């Protein structure tokens, strides 16, 4: 038996056929060019999205860090405000001459002429401590 050619179409070497083959080849090159161009555009788009996504994630992490820092700062600010308030009240007390005289007598044992100061131990320091031996 004789082998048969699977391609039953023969090439006609006419000018019209050459033109058609040339047009077909040109169209195929254009299709390939368009596919490559689309692939490049898609690749650039994906890279841009990755870049923007990375930037957003980095900014989100920085925002979380700054929020934590803000919370710590607010807590510290409350403590400082309480301390400032206490210091202002201390300053107001120190402007009173009677309070300053009383403070000088109690802390530094200053006395008026003819006055004798006696130190009395605090009742809290004199109480015996209970030891728990269980």
C-alpha positions as CSV (number, residue, x, y, z in Angstrom):
1,X,0.0,0.0,0.0
2,X,1.0,3.4,-0.7
3,X,1.2,6.1,2.1
4,X,-1.2,8.9,1.6
5,X,-0.4,12.5,2.2
6,X,-2.6,13.9,5.0
7,X,-2.3,17.4,3.4
8,X,-4.6,17.2,0.4
9,X,-4.3,20.9,-0.3
10,X,-1.7,22.0,-2.8
11,X,0.0,25.3,-3.1
12,X,-0.9,27.3,-6.2
13,X,1.9,29.5,-7.3
14,X,-0.3,32.3,-8.6
15,X,-0.1,35.9,-7.7
16,X,-3.4,35.9,-5.9
17,X,-2.4,32.9,-3.8
18,X,0.9,34.6,-3.0
19,X,-0.9,37.7,-1.9
20,X,-3.3,35.8,0.3
21,X,-0.5,33.8,2.0
22,X,1.4,37.1,2.5
23,X,-1.7,38.7,4.1
24,X,-2.3,35.6,6.3
25,X,1.4,35.7,7.4
26,X,1.1,39.5,8.1
27,X,-2.1,38.9,10.2
28,X,-0.4,36.2,12.2
29,X,2.6,38.5,12.9
30,X,0.1,41.2,14.1
31,X,-1.7,38.7,16.3
32,X,1.6,37.7,17.9
33,X,2.6,41.3,18.3
34,X,-0.7,42.2,20.0
35,X,-0.4,39.2,22.3
36,X,3.1,40.2,23.3
37,X,2.0,43.8,23.8
38,X,-0.9,42.7,25.9
39,X,1.4,40.5,28.0
40,X,3.8,43.4,28.6
41,X,0.9,45.7,29.5
42,X,-0.5,43.1,31.9
43,X,2.9,42.5,33.5
44,X,3.4,46.2,34.0
45,X,-0.1,46.5,35.5
46,X,0.5,43.5,37.9
47,X,3.8,45.1,39.0
48,X,2.1,48.4,39.6
49,X,-0.6,46.7,41.7
50,X,2.0,44.8,43.7
51,X,3.9,48.0,44.3
52,X,0.8,49.9,45.4
53,X,-0.3,46.9,47.6
54,X,3.1,46.7,49.3
55,X,3.0,50.5,49.9
56,X,-0.5,50.2,51.4
57,X,0.6,47.3,53.7
58,X,3.7,49.2,54.9
59,X,1.6,52.3,55.6
60,X,-1.0,50.2,57.4
61,X,1.7,48.7,59.6
62,X,3.2,52.2,60.3
63,X,-0.3,53.5,61.2
64,X,-0.8,50.6,63.7
65,X,2.6,51.4,65.2
66,X,1.7,55.1,65.5
67,X,-1.7,54.3,67.0
68,X,0.1,52.2,69.7
69,X,2.5,55.1,70.3
70,X,-0.5,57.5,70.5
71,X,-2.2,55.3,73.1
72,X,1.0,55.2,75.2
73,X,1.4,58.9,74.9
74,X,-2.1,59.6,76.0
75,X,-1.6,57.4,79.1
76,X,1.6,59.2,79.9
77,X,-0.1,62.6,79.3
78,X,-2.8,61.7,81.9
79,X,-0.1,60.9,84.4
80,X,1.7,64.1,83.7
81,X,-1.5,66.1,83.9
82,X,-2.2,64.6,87.3
83,X,1.3,65.4,88.5
84,X,1.0,69.0,87.2
85,X,-2.2,69.4,89.0
86,X,-0.7,68.1,92.2
87,X,2.3,70.4,91.8
88,X,0.1,73.4,91.3
89,X,-1.8,72.6,94.5
90,X,1.5,72.2,96.3
91,X,2.6,75.6,95.0
92,X,-0.6,77.1,96.2
93,X,-0.1,75.6,99.6
94,X,3.5,76.8,99.7
95,X,2.3,80.4,99.1
96,X,0.5,80.2,102.5
97,X,2.8,81.4,105.3
98,X,1.1,79.3,108.0
99,X,1.4,76.1,106.0
100,X,5.1,76.8,105.3
101,X,5.8,77.4,109.1
102,X,3.9,74.2,110.0
103,X,5.9,72.3,107.4
104,X,9.2,73.7,108.6
105,X,8.3,72.7,112.2
106,X,7.3,69.1,111.3
107,X,10.1,68.3,108.8
108,X,13.0,70.3,109.9
109,X,12.2,70.7,113.7
110,X,12.3,74.5,113.6
111,X,10.7,76.1,116.6
112,X,9.6,79.4,117.8
113,X,11.4,81.1,120.7
114,X,10.7,79.2,123.9
115,X,9.1,76.3,122.1
116,X,10.4,72.7,122.5
117,X,9.8,70.1,119.8
118,X,9.3,66.4,120.6
119,X,9.3,63.7,118.0
120,X,6.6,61.2,118.5
121,X,6.9,57.9,116.5
122,X,4.1,57.2,114.1
123,X,1.5,54.8,115.2
124,X,1.9,52.8,112.0
125,X,5.6,52.1,112.5
126,X,5.1,51.0,116.1
127,X,2.6,48.3,115.5
128,X,4.2,44.8,115.4
129,X,4.0,43.1,112.1
130,X,2.2,39.8,111.9
131,X,4.2,37.0,110.4
132,X,2.2,34.3,108.7
133,X,3.8,30.9,109.5
134,X,1.3,28.5,108.1
